[in-house]
């Protein structure tokens, strides 16, 4: 995105410039209620707590380490898929597997 001869690459900078441009020609007045809500949201954003290790998402590295360390002559628990097959998954299949593990970890159940 380019404004006045200056290029903006990051989504954050683009959003800020879009908001500034929109405000410059928007005719809607800012209501006091909106300002109160904005203040609460800003306060909550800055007060975000750090997640405990047990609350964080499973990382790709964790999944790949467990797969790498699994013995080849066994199948993965109840699904009867040999570890050799899981170890040779491509990047897209690895992403899908990681997504399934993350959903289960968050308590969403097995898809």
Secondary structure, DSSP 4 states (H G I P E B T S, - for coil): -EETTEE--SHHHHHHHHHHHHHHH--PPPPHHHHHHHHHHHHHHHTPPPPPGGGSPPPHHHHHHHHHHS-TTSB-GGG--BHHHHHT--HHHHHHHHHHHHHHHTT----
